[in-house]
C-alpha cells in the first residue's frame, strides 16, 4: 500500500465569506498541490473541503497521513464522527450536526484508505502547512477580488 502524506488547510475572508481550501499530496519525490474556492462559506467548511478533495485525488487505496491545523477537523474525524453516526447525525444535545453532508462525504472517502490524522499548530514551523495556508488564502482572495470586480462592473 502506497504511503501518502496529505497536508490540508482552509481559509475564509470573513466567516462566512469567500473561502479557499488547499491540499498538498506528497508521495516519495512526487508532490501535487490542489486548491479551490467557494463564494459564501465558513472556515470549517473549507477545512473539510480540503481533506475531501485531497482524498478524492487518490486513485487507489493508500496509507494516508493527513496533517491539519484544524482541531475541528481532527477531533471531528477521530472523536465526534462515530458518535454522530450512531445518533443519526445529531450531537449530544440532539442538534443536527453542522456540515453533515461534508462529514458524510469525508467519512466515505476516508474509509477507502488507511488514515492517520495528525494535528499541527497553524502558522508554525511546518513548511507544507504554511504552503497549504498560502494556497487556500490565495484562492479565497482571488475569489473575493473577482466578486468585487463583478459588483463594480454591475454599477
Helices and strands as residue ranges (DSSP letters): E 2-14, E 17-27, E 30-41, H 43-56, E 62-68, H 71-75, I 76-80, H 81-86, H 100-110, E 114-119, H 127-154
